[in-house]
Amino acid sequence: MDRKLLNAVITNDINAVRNIISRENVDKKNHDGKTVLMIAVYNNYLDIINILIKAGANVDLSDNDGRTALINIVKKKLIKTGQ
């Protein structure tokens, strides 16, 4: 995982995320198996979540504990689901 991209996500720096993702694989994982999308979801950074998904981030990748960004998005009610 690119340290600059990780830091931009952690600090919720939307402009930096936009600039970095154009040249970085957004699905690279850290030592816990987490992607930057998973970290953005954990922190409820909706703008960054949308940017990463539009850039092709895979919502179905699992971390080392088997959790996916998509499951956490739904659990945290960060998107509206059909009723």
C-alpha positions as CSV (number, residue, x, y, z in Angstrom):
1,M,0.0,0.0,0.0
2,D,1.3,3.4,-0.9
3,R,2.1,5.4,2.2
4,K,1.1,8.7,0.6
5,L,-2.3,7.4,-0.4
6,L,-2.8,5.9,3.1
7,N,-1.9,9.2,4.8
8,A,-4.3,11.1,2.5
9,V,-7.1,8.7,3.4
10,I,-6.4,8.8,7.1
11,T,-6.3,12.6,7.1
12,N,-9.4,12.8,4.9
13,D,-7.5,14.8,2.3
14,I,-9.8,14.6,-0.6
15,N,-7.6,16.5,-3.1
16,A,-4.6,14.4,-2.3
17,V,-6.6,11.2,-2.7
18,R,-7.8,12.4,-6.1
19,N,-4.3,13.2,-7.2
20,I,-2.7,10.0,-5.9
21,I,-5.2,7.4,-7.0
22,S,-4.6,8.1,-10.7
23,R,-1.2,6.4,-10.4
24,E,-1.7,3.9,-7.6
25,N,-3.4,0.6,-7.3
26,V,-6.3,1.3,-4.9
27,D,-6.6,-2.3,-3.9
28,K,-3.2,-2.9,-2.4
29,K,-3.4,-4.2,1.2
30,N,-1.5,-3.4,4.3
31,H,-0.2,-6.0,6.8
32,D,-3.8,-6.5,8.2
33,G,-5.1,-7.1,4.7
34,K,-6.9,-3.8,4.7
35,T,-7.3,-1.6,1.6
36,V,-7.5,2.2,1.7
37,L,-11.2,1.8,1.0
38,M,-11.6,-0.3,4.1
39,I,-9.9,2.4,6.1
40,A,-12.1,5.1,4.6
41,V,-15.2,3.1,5.5
42,Y,-13.9,2.6,9.1
43,N,-13.6,6.4,9.4
44,N,-16.9,7.2,7.7
45,Y,-15.2,9.3,5.0
46,L,-18.0,9.3,2.5
47,D,-16.4,11.6,-0.1
48,I,-13.2,9.4,-0.1
49,I,-15.3,6.2,-0.2
50,N,-17.1,7.5,-3.4
51,I,-13.8,8.6,-5.0
52,L,-12.1,5.2,-4.3
53,I,-15.1,3.3,-5.6
54,K,-15.3,5.4,-8.8
55,A,-11.6,4.8,-9.2
56,G,-12.3,1.1,-9.3
57,A,-11.6,0.0,-5.7
58,N,-12.9,-3.5,-5.1
59,V,-15.6,-3.5,-2.4
60,D,-15.5,-7.3,-2.1
61,L,-11.9,-7.8,-1.1
62,S,-11.5,-9.4,2.4
63,D,-9.1,-8.3,5.1
64,N,-7.3,-10.8,7.3
65,D,-10.4,-11.3,9.4
66,G,-12.7,-11.9,6.4
67,R,-14.4,-8.5,6.5
68,T,-15.1,-6.6,3.3
69,A,-15.6,-2.9,2.7
70,L,-19.1,-3.6,1.3
71,I,-20.3,-5.5,4.4
72,N,-19.0,-2.6,6.6
73,I,-20.6,0.0,4.4
74,V,-23.9,-1.7,4.8
75,K,-23.5,-2.4,8.5
76,K,-22.6,1.3,9.1
77,K,-25.5,2.4,7.0
78,L,-23.3,4.5,4.8
79,I,-25.5,3.7,1.8
80,K,-29.2,3.3,1.6
81,T,-30.4,-0.2,0.7
82,G,-33.7,-1.2,-0.8
83,Q,-36.5,-1.9,1.6
